[in-house]
Amino acid sequence: MEKMGMAKFMHVCWNKKWICFFAVSVFLFESCVSKRNVPYEVFGEIVSGAETEFANWSESSTDENNTKLNFLFTNLSDKNVDSFFVTAFIFDSDGNSVFEERNNLVFEVNERVLGGESYSGNVVIPELSFDAEETEYEIEYIYVSKIIYEDGSLWCEVGE
């Protein structure tokens, strides 16, 4: 089968509008989905006191009365990370947001992470520390919204 030139393709599309619309829509959707290259992996858990599921979490906050978000960030790029912003949506066991005026927690991590390396850390969540023993919390969604690289370049989540 011979390759179709752009002019001939457009002529065929004009004559068969719905078929062309469908084909172009599928092509555009596929190209958008397949080009979503995320340069990181991030995992997290909510813990109270000293309990944790993962063995290699940072020990920077050891106060047993605080509820923390432990996270593990992996730099999947070849470039060194200078800092990054983590966003987490946290809900109680009834599905309610734990924050009064917003529905997520956003924090900046100013740590150098070499290309291909990981960094584990935690952040205290004061809004959860007062009743952590009585309520179970879960992370609905966690992602990195911005990465600042050592070379000055920037990666941002679409829509940020």
C-alpha positions in Angstrom: 0.0 0.0 0.0 1.3 3.4 -1.0 1.8 6.2 1.6 -0.8 8.9 1.4 0.4 12.5 1.0 -1.0 15.2 3.3 -3.1 16.8 0.5 -4.7 13.5 -0.4 -5.2 12.8 3.3 -7.0 16.1 3.8 -9.1 15.5 0.7 -10.2 12.1 2.0 -10.9 13.6 5.4 -13.0 16.3 3.9 -15.2 13.7 2.2 -15.4 11.4 5.2 -15.5 13.9 8.1 -16.6 11.7 10.9 -14.1 9.0 10.2 -11.4 11.6 10.0 -12.5 13.3 13.2 -12.4 10.0 15.0 -9.0 9.0 13.6 -7.5 12.4 14.4 -9.0 12.4 17.9 -7.6 8.9 18.7 -4.2 10.0 17.4 -4.1 13.2 19.5 -5.3 11.4 22.6 -2.7 8.7 22.1 0.1 11.2 21.6 -0.8 13.1 24.7 -1.0 10.0 26.9 2.2 8.5 25.6 4.3 11.7 25.9 3.6 12.1 29.7 7.1 11.4 30.9 7.2 11.9 34.6 10.8 12.2 35.9 10.2 10.8 39.4 8.5 8.2 41.5 7.0 9.1 44.9 5.5 6.9 47.6 4.1 7.9 51.0 2.4 6.8 54.2 0.8 8.5 57.2 2.3 7.4 60.5 1.7 8.2 64.2 4.7 8.2 66.5 7.4 5.7 65.7 5.4 3.1 63.7 6.2 2.7 60.0 5.7 0.2 57.3 8.9 1.0 55.4 12.3 0.3 56.8 14.4 3.1 55.2 12.5 6.3 56.2 14.4 9.3 57.5 14.6 9.7 61.2 14.6 13.5 61.1 11.4 13.7 63.3 11.2 11.3 66.1 8.6 12.9 68.4 6.1 10.1 69.1 3.2 12.6 69.6 3.3 13.8 66.0 1.6 12.4 62.9 3.9 12.5 59.9 3.8 12.0 56.2 6.7 9.7 55.4 7.7 9.9 51.7 10.2 8.3 49.3 11.2 10.3 46.3 13.2 8.8 43.4 14.8 11.0 40.7 14.3 9.1 37.4 16.2 11.7 35.4 19.9 12.0 34.7 20.0 15.5 36.1 20.6 16.3 39.8 17.6 17.7 41.7 18.1 20.8 43.8 14.6 20.9 45.4 11.1 19.6 44.8 7.5 20.2 45.9 5.3 17.3 47.2 1.5 17.4 47.1 -0.6 14.9 49.1 -4.3 14.6 49.4 -5.1 13.2 52.9 -8.4 11.9 54.1 -9.8 10.4 57.3 -11.5 6.9 57.3 -14.8 8.5 56.4 -13.4 10.1 53.2 -13.3 13.6 54.5 -10.4 16.0 53.9 -8.4 16.6 57.0 -7.7 20.2 56.3 -10.3 22.9 56.9 -9.5 25.4 54.1 -7.9 23.2 51.6 -7.9 19.6 50.5 -4.2 18.9 50.2 -0.8 19.4 51.8 2.0 21.0 49.8 5.6 21.2 51.0 9.0 22.0 49.6 11.9 19.6 50.1 15.3 21.4 49.7 17.5 18.4 49.3 20.0 17.5 46.6 19.0 14.2 44.9 21.4 12.8 42.3 20.1 11.4 39.0 18.8 7.9 39.5 19.0 8.2 43.3 16.3 8.3 46.0 15.6 10.5 49.1 13.4 9.5 52.0 12.0 12.1 54.5 9.0 13.1 56.5 7.0 16.1 57.4 5.0 16.6 60.5 1.3 17.3 59.9 0.2 19.5 62.9 -3.5 19.2 61.9 -3.4 15.5 62.5 -1.2 15.2 65.6 -3.9 15.9 68.2 -6.0 12.8 67.5 -3.8 10.5 65.5 -4.4 7.6 67.9 -8.2 7.8 67.5 -8.5 8.3 63.7 -7.0 6.5 60.7 -5.8 8.6 57.9 -4.9 7.7 54.3 -3.2 9.3 51.4 -5.7 9.4 48.5 -3.1 10.8 46.0 0.5 11.9 46.3 2.6 13.5 43.5 5.5 15.9 42.9 4.2 19.2 41.4 7.5 20.9 40.7 11.2 19.9 40.4 14.0 22.4 40.3 17.2 21.0 38.9 20.8 22.1 39.8 21.3 23.3 36.2 18.4 25.8 36.7 15.9 23.9 34.6 12.4 23.3 35.9 9.9 20.5 35.5 6.2 21.2 36.5 3.2 19.0 36.6 0.8 20.0 33.8 -1.7 22.6 35.1 0.6 23.8 37.9 
